[in-house]
């Protein structure tokens, strides 16, 4: 995860661990060879979703990948 995006957030360490888990899973789903803009968009959306209170990494991954146009099938 582009860690600079979470440096100044109010998330506790456990939530940050879950955000990193969600980020890694989302990037695996869309492919690690994506442009930096796509990877940063994924990270930003994960942070936004977590800001709503969602903490389930699999749900976060589904919301993010669907939101950027990737189906759940990958």
N, C-alpha and C positions, 0 to 999 in steps of 0.2 A: 504494500500500500504506500502511496506517496505520503510518507509519515509527516511531512510538513503540514498536511491538511488537517491532521488531528492534534498537532502540538498544542494549540490554544483552546481545545475543547474542554468541556466540563465532564467528560465521560470518565467513569472509574476504570481501574485497570482490567477488571473482568469484561466490561463492555468493550474496551479497546481490543482485547483478545478476540472477542466475538466479531468485531468489525473486520479485523485482519483475516479471520477465518472466512467470513463472507466474501471479502475482497478476493482472496486466493481462489475460492470456489468459483466466483463469477468470472475471473480472468481465465481460469481453466476452461470454463464453459464457452467463452467467446474466442479463446485462443490467445496465447501469450504474445503473439506477433502483431498485435493491434497497435495502431499509432498511439503515441503518448496522449493525445487528446481523448481518445476513447478510454484509455486506462484511467485518466484523471476524472473523466465524466463518471465512470463507474465508482470511483472512490468518493466523489462528491455526493452522488446519489445515495450511496450506502450511509454516509454521514447524515444526510437529510432524513432518510427513512429511520435511522436509529434515533434521530431527534424527536420522532413522533412516539417513541417508546417501544418500537419493535425490537426484539432481541433474538429472534429465531433466525440464525444464519441462513437456513434453507429458504425461508420465506423472503428474507432480504434479497437473496440471490435471484429468486424467481421474479420479484418485483423489478429489480434492476435490469435483468437481462430482457425481460418482456418490454420494459420501458425504452430500451435502446434498440429494440427491433430484433432480438434474438429469441427464437422459440425455445421452449423448455427442452426440446429434443437436441438443442445444441447447434 
